[in-house]
Each structure stands twice: as structure tokens, then as C-alpha cells.
Amino acid sequence: MTKYLRTTSSRYPNLTALYSIGKSVQGRDLWVMVVSASPYEHMIGKPDVKYVANMHGNEAVGRELMLHLIQYLVNSYSTDPYIKWLLDNTRIHLLPSMNPDGFEVSREGQCDGGQGRYNARGFDLNRNFPDYFKQAGDRNNKRGQPETDAVKEWTSKIQFVLSGGLHGGALVASYPFDNTPNSRMCRSTPLCSVFQNYASTPSLTPDDDVFKHLALTYSTNHPVMSRGVACKAGTPAFNRGITNGAEWYPLTGGMQDFNYVWYGCMEVTLELSCCKFPPASELPKFWEENRVSLVKFLAEAHRGVHGFVMDENGNPVEKAALKVKGRDVGFQTTKYGEFWRILLPGVYKLEVYAEGYLPREVDLMVVEQHPTLLNVTLHPAKRNDNLYRHPTVGDRLGPGPSPSYHNQHSPQSHTSKPASDGGIFSSITSGFNNFVSNIFG
């Protein structure tokens, strides 16, 4: 794989850039290939998106599909107007193998079982991320692994708008949340009316409409997944090929919840094959089944609203905190003042806050045909206005970067703040889920 990536990068220097985000336990590089008309530099105003494959080392289809996708994109750039548009307006980051150590000990033809699933220290990487619903964690996510630490740092440096995690062992597009509050917390807070602690109960995000749409974008462009047929007797079938993660089975420390809660990046888990490591002879079939879905899913980053937050002099406001009213998962501007949010057609209010500026609430409309461009100008606050305070370390829900959840972007209580909804999670203060890791993807 490393040889292929290096060869491709040298052959297509105007469309690809190869970099490593870190190393595995055994010292293997975690390679990322950027495919874009601007592979080495961020394109101001245009989104970054990513796919992460093979985090379970024995789930090999996603790893191979990423290599196919790289070749397809570079070969099609000069002949396919849609691919040219996508690469001209998007930076696509592809991580073919997050768990190369696990892949090395997995075996072709093994459809089930756990050989190669874990990293070289025996950790399940998709249970190793910080979890909003369970600060304390179990053994698996108390001790960060080099592979997950690398992905966390990568995600903190690049503001990804959209992401897909590629897995195997089922055929479904699974969307957040993967975890759910435990029953003890639910009995003591208003969350009782929203969540219940049963494995078959969905754990829905404030952006549930968007996540369902993203999952359906993948499944409906996949000729087999869209049928929602069970892989084998005794395994679940999924209506239209999608499921809420917790409704399928709850898990703690998952990557898609981390991306969404901590950084506002919308990630969907894509289970691409009933067999985790099928024979190589079947790869052409998997590529043809997933080719359109892989491309169409990434293009969804161009849906919703995007724009810039600037001051009165036209200078970008970095790390301005934004939230769509009623959707209590926030996001921030980049150093260029950019922001993006995937939204379905409708009318929304965008709340914008930044230290030293008066808060703003802006009405916007999203249409189906194209993303809405919205530029916001912030005006300085007088010192005695005291209208905004950055969250402090004491406000955070755990170590590391503060999650975008918990309604933390709202200003302190002042009469001049915009009206805001409490949000389904604004009352969360303690207690987190205690589910045991499941054997599925």
C-alpha cells in the first residue's frame, strides 16, 4: 500500500499529496492521501472532507476501496465534469488504513472473528475515542492509543465538514449517536422524555434529519445496501439500508460521535460487506457497488450553508462559535473566518458568538439546488457589555478539547443575548452511559 500511494503521488503531483498523521504501535505510517485540484494548500471557502478505513484491521474492503477511489478520481479528473467539479471545490483526505498492524495479522477469506480487529496492544480503536456520554470510560478508552491519538490531532487541525468511517461485517449506513445516556441519569433529568435505556431505542442527534439524509445518500446509491437485506439468518435487516447506531447496538468511545460532538464534523459509519475480509477476487464487485456512493456522499459537503465571519474591517474572526438555533451541537470558524454546515432545505437561525464582539442571530434559507452563502459581520462589544465569555477549563466535560455539545457556545445570562432554545442536552451535568462493547463493526 505504501508503495502504491508514493507512486501515485509522484505520478499525479497536481492532484495528490501524501502525508502521514502518525504511526501505529508497531511503527507503521498512518498515510493520508489528499486528492484535490489544490492538494497542498487549503482552498479558502471550500470544504475539507475525509474517509477513514480499516480501523478494524480485519475489515479490509474499505482499505482497498480507498486505493480504488484514489485511482478513479485522478483518472476521471480530465474526462468527467462531475469529478472535476468535486476536486476543484473540495479537498478529499483519504486514510486507507487506520490500523495497519491489525491488517498485517488478519487473513484473507476470514469473514468473521476478531483476528486482526484490534491494534497491536489489543485495543478496539472504535471504542477508544472520548465519549460525551461517558467521561470515565472503561479500560478501552481510558488509555489513548497512538492510532486514535493521531486521528484526534488530525481532526483538531483540519476543520472537516463531512466524514465517513469504512467498516465491514454488515451492509448498512449507521449514523450518530452510537451511545446513549444511562438510565440513572435519565431518571434524574428531563432527558427521560427524550431517551430511554434500551438497546433497541434510537439515540438521536439534534441533526437527525441531516444524518438520515447522509446515510440514505450512501445507501440509495448502493444497489445492494439499499435493499436492506440481512447478511445472513439471525442478523438484522435495515430498512432502506440505514440505522441509528445506538438502535442497532450502543457502543462507547466511537469515532463518529467524537467527530460530531467535539468538532461538529458530520460522520457516518459505512458497513460495506457482509464478509469482513473477502477473497481478493471479489474486490471488483465491491468497487462497482460502492463507486457512486463514495463520490455522491462526499459531494454532500456542498449542501446547506457556508460563509465567513468577519469584523467591521473585513478581517476574519477565528474560532467564532456558531450554532443553528435549536441544534445544540456547535461548530467554529477557521483562521480564515470560514464556516460550513450541512442542512436540508428550510429556514433557520444562525447564532454567532465571539469574544469581544456583540452576539448575532441571522436568519437564513437553505434551498435544494445549491448551498447558501452567508457572510456575517460582527461588531465589537464595549468593555462593560460583558456579553460573551469563552468556556473555561472548568466548563469542559473531559480532558482535551472541549466538545461542541452541552450548549457551551451560548453567552452567559444577560438581557441582551439572542433568545435561544435550551436544547435537549442543555441540562446534562453528570452521569454517563455504561454499556459494554459489542462485537459488531
Long-range contacts (C-beta under 8 A, 24 or more apart in sequence): 1-31, 1-63, 1-67, 1-96, 1-97, 1-100, 2-29, 2-31, 4-67, 5-31, 5-33, 5-67, 5-70, 5-96, 8-33, 8-70, 8-71, 8-74, 9-33, 12-74, 13-39, 14-39, 15-39, 15-73, 15-74, 15-77, 15-87, 16-70, 16-74, 21-95, 21-150, 21-151, 21-153, 21-154, 22-146, 22-147, 22-149, 22-150, 22-153, 22-154, 23-146, 23-150, 24-99, 24-100, 24-101, 24-119, 24-120, 24-146, 24-147, 25-101, 25-119, 25-120, 25-121, 25-145, 25-146, 25-147, 26-101, 26-104, 26-120, 28-100, 28-101, 28-104, 29-100, 30-95, 30-97, 30-98, 30-100, 30-147, 30-150, 30-151, 31-95, 31-96, 31-97, 32-93, 32-94, 32-95, 32-154, 33-66, 33-70, 33-93, 33-94, 33-96, 34-91, 34-92, 34-93, 34-94, 35-69, 35-70, 35-73, 35-74, 35-87, 35-92, 35-94, 36-87, 36-90, 36-91, 36-92, 37-77, 37-87, 37-88, 38-91, 39-91, 42-91, 42-336, 43-89, 43-91, 44-336, 44-338, 45-306, 45-308, 45-336, 45-338, 46-89, 46-90, 46-91, 47-90, 47-91, 47-160, 47-161, 47-162, 47-301, 47-302, 47-306, 47-340, 48-90, 48-91, 48-93, 48-158, 48-159, 48-160, 48-161, 49-90, 49-91, 49-92, 49-93, 49-160, 49-161, 49-162, 49-163, 49-298, 49-301, 50-92, 50-93, 50-94, 50-95, 50-160, 50-162, 50-163, 50-164, 51-92, 51-93, 51-94, 51-95, 51-163, 51-164, 51-165, 51-166, 51-294, 51-298, 52-95, 52-98, 52-151, 52-163, 52-164, 52-165, 52-166, 52-255, 53-94, 53-95, 53-96, 53-97, 53-98, 53-165, 53-166, 54-96, 54-97, 54-98, 54-99, 54-100, 54-102, 54-103, 54-166, 55-98, 55-99, 55-125, 55-126, 55-147, 55-165, 55-167, 55-255, 56-99, 56-102, 56-116, 56-117, 56-118, 56-124, 56-125, 56-126, 56-167, 56-168, 56-276, 56-441, 57-97, 57-99, 57-100, 57-101, 57-102, 57-103, 57-104, 57-105, 57-106, 57-116, 57-117, 57-118, 57-119, 58-102, 58-103, 58-106, 58-107, 58-110, 58-113, 58-114, 58-115, 58-116, 58-117, 58-276, 58-277, 59-117, 59-166, 59-167, 59-168, 59-169, 59-273, 59-276, 59-277, 59-441, 60-103, 60-106, 60-108, 60-168, 60-276, 60-277, 60-278, 61-166, 61-168, 61-272, 61-273, 61-276, 61-277, 61-278, 61-283, 61-286, 62-96, 62-166, 62-167, 62-168, 62-270, 62-272, 63-96, 63-97, 63-103, 63-166, 64-283, 64-286, 64-287, 65-166, 65-272, 65-286, 65-287, 65-290, 65-294, 66-94, 66-95, 66-96, 66-166, 67-96, 68-283, 68-287, 68-291, 69-94, 69-291, 69-294, 69-295, 70-94, 72-291, 82-295, 83-295, 86-295, 86-298, 86-299, 89-302, 90-298, 90-299, 90-301, 90-302, 92-298, 93-158, 93-160, 95-151, 98-125, 98-147, 98-151, 99-125, 99-147, 106-277, 107-277, 108-277, 108-278, 108-279, 108-280, 109-277, 109-278, 109-279, 110-276, 110-277, 111-274, 111-275, 111-276, 111-277, 111-278, 112-169, 112-276, 113-276, 114-439, 116-277, 119-145, 119-147, 121-145, 124-437, 125-255, 126-165, 126-167, 126-251, 126-253, 126-254, 126-255, 126-441, 127-251, 127-252, 127-253, 127-254, 127-437, 128-253, 129-253, 129-254, 129-255, 129-257, 129-258, 130-253, 130-258, 130-262, 130-398, 130-399, 130-400, 130-403, 131-179, 131-252, 131-253, 131-254, 131-257, 131-258, 131-432, 131-433, 132-179, 132-257, 132-261, 132-397, 132-403, 132-405, 132-406, 132-432, 133-177, 133-179, 133-180, 133-181, 133-182, 133-252, 133-257, 133-432, 133-433, 134-179, 134-252, 134-253, 134-432, 134-433, 134-434, 135-397, 135-398, 135-432, 136-432, 137-252, 137-253, 138-252, 138-436, 138-437, 140-252, 140-253, 140-437, 141-252, 141-253, 148-255, 151-255, 152-258, 152-400, 155-258, 155-259, 155-262, 155-263, 155-265, 156-263, 156-401, 159-263, 159-265, 159-331, 159-332, 159-334, 159-338, 159-340, 160-259, 160-263, 160-265, 161-265, 161-266, 161-301, 161-340, 161-342, 162-214, 162-265, 162-266, 162-267, 162-297, 162-298, 162-300, 162-301, 162-342, 163-256, 163-259, 163-265, 163-266, 163-267, 163-268, 164-218, 164-267, 164-268, 164-269, 164-270, 164-294, 164-297, 164-298, 165-255, 165-256, 165-267, 165-268, 165-269, 165-270, 166-270, 166-272, 167-269, 167-270, 167-271, 167-272, 167-441, 168-271, 168-272, 168-273, 168-275, 168-276, 168-277, 168-441, 169-271, 169-273, 169-274, 169-275, 169-276, 169-440, 169-441, 170-231, 170-235, 170-271, 170-274, 170-440, 170-441, 171-224, 171-225, 171-229, 171-231, 171-238, 171-241, 171-271, 171-272, 171-273, 171-274, 172-219, 172-225, 172-228, 172-238, 172-241, 172-242, 172-243, 172-248, 172-271, 173-214, 173-215, 173-216, 173-218, 173-219, 173-225, 173-241, 173-242, 173-243, 173-268, 173-269, 173-270, 173-271, 174-215, 174-242, 174-243, 174-244, 174-245, 174-248, 174-256, 174-268, 174-269, 174-270, 174-271, 175-205, 175-211, 175-212, 175-214, 175-215, 175-242, 175-243, 175-244, 175-245, 175-256, 175-268, 175-269, 176-203, 176-205, 176-211, 176-244, 176-245, 176-256, 176-257, 176-260, 176-267, 177-203, 177-204, 177-205, 177-244, 177-245, 177-246, 177-257, 178-203, 178-245, 178-246, 178-250, 178-251, 178-254, 178-256, 178-257, 178-269, 179-203, 179-245, 179-246, 179-250, 179-251, 179-252, 179-254, 179-257, 179-433, 179-435, 180-246, 180-250, 180-433, 180-435, 181-428, 181-431, 181-432, 181-433, 182-431, 182-432, 182-433, 182-434, 182-435, 184-431, 185-428, 185-430, 185-431, 185-432, 188-431, 189-427, 189-428, 189-429, 190-427, 191-424, 191-425, 191-427, 191-428, 194-424, 199-246, 199-249, 199-250, 200-247, 201-246, 201-247, 202-244, 202-246, 202-247, 203-244, 203-245, 203-246, 203-247, 203-250, 204-244, 205-260, 205-329, 206-326, 206-327, 206-328, 206-329, 206-423, 206-424, 207-260, 207-266, 207-327, 207-329, 207-342, 209-344, 210-266, 210-304, 210-342, 210-343, 210-344, 211-266, 211-268, 212-242, 213-300, 213-344, 214-266, 214-268, 214-297, 214-300, 214-342, 215-241, 215-242, 215-243, 215-268, 216-240, 216-241, 216-242, 217-293, 217-296, 217-297, 217-300, 218-268, 218-270, 218-293, 218-296, 218-297, 219-293, 221-292, 221-293, 221-296, 221-297, 222-289, 222-290, 222-292, 222-293, 223-289, 224-289, 225-289, 225-293, 231-274, 232-274, 245-269, 248-440, 249-438, 249-440, 250-433, 250-435, 250-438, 251-435, 251-437, 251-438, 252-433, 252-435, 252-437, 260-329, 260-404, 261-329, 261-403, 261-404, 261-405, 262-401, 262-402, 262-403, 262-404, 263-331, 263-401, 263-404, 264-329, 264-330, 264-331, 264-332, 264-341, 264-404, 266-342, 268-297, 269-441, 270-297, 271-441, 300-342, 301-340, 301-342, 302-370, 302-371, 303-342, 303-343, 303-344, 303-366, 303-371, 304-340, 304-341, 304-342, 304-343, 304-344, 304-366, 304-371, 304-372, 305-340, 305-341, 305-343, 305-348, 305-350, 305-364, 305-366, 305-371, 305-372, 305-373, 305-374, 306-338, 306-339, 306-340, 306-341, 306-371, 306-372, 306-373, 306-374, 307-338, 307-339, 307-372, 307-373, 307-374, 307-375, 307-376, 308-333, 308-336, 308-337, 308-338, 308-339, 308-375, 308-376, 309-333, 309-337, 309-339, 309-352, 309-354, 309-375, 309-376, 309-377, 309-378, 310-337, 310-375, 310-376, 310-377, 310-378, 311-357, 311-377, 311-378, 311-379, 311-380, 312-377, 312-378, 312-379, 312-380, 317-354, 317-357, 317-378, 319-354, 320-352, 320-353, 320-354, 320-357, 320-378, 321-352, 321-353, 321-354, 321-409, 322-350, 322-351, 322-352, 322-353, 322-409, 323-350, 323-351, 323-409, 323-410, 324-348, 324-349, 324-350, 324-351, 325-349, 325-350, 325-351, 325-361, 325-420, 325-421, 326-421, 326-423, 327-423, 328-405, 328-406, 328-407, 328-421, 328-423, 328-424, 328-425, 328-426, 329-404, 329-405, 330-404, 330-405, 330-408, 330-409, 331-404, 332-404, 350-374, 350-376, 351-409, 351-410, 351-418, 351-420, 352-376, 352-378, 353-388, 353-409, 353-410, 353-411, 354-378, 354-388, 355-388, 355-389, 355-390, 356-380, 356-381, 356-388, 357-381, 357-388, 358-385, 358-387, 358-416, 359-387, 359-388, 359-411, 359-417, 359-418, 360-418, 361-418, 361-419, 385-416, 386-412, 386-414, 387-411, 387-414, 387-416, 387-417, 388-412
